[in-house]
Amino acid sequence: MLSLRDQLALAETESKEAEEKVLDVDSQLKKSRAKNQSAIAMIIIIAFVACIALIFMLVGYSVLFGMECDKDGCAIPAWKEPSTFLLTIISSVMLPIVTLVLGYYFGKEKEKE
């Protein structure tokens, strides 16, 4: 039979082991959460950059190959409506989301300091 002192030491050891396991699991959860948040932020930023690149490609293609001019003048470019639509998407939807994501990460960095 263990003395009271030995029982207390055993309980203390078990408590420390359990605390270490909890801290390890908590650390793993934080890493997993950070990885998921980074993936979401990357997807949002890539979508934003892709929209901007699409607008530039559409306008560039139209300027190089789409202008049809005759003696009466040049027709309205076919890129005007799609590029205006994509620009509206960027300015009204994507830009606030990108701003929100970047603000969240910069705010989180200041929190750590």
Secondary structure, DSSP 4 states (H G I P E B T S, - for coil): ---HHHHHHHHHHHHHHHHHHHHHHHHHHHHHHHHHHHHHHHHHHHHHHHHHHHHHHHHHHIIIII--EETTEEPPPTTHHHHHHHHHHIIIIIHHHHHHHHHHHHHHHHHH-
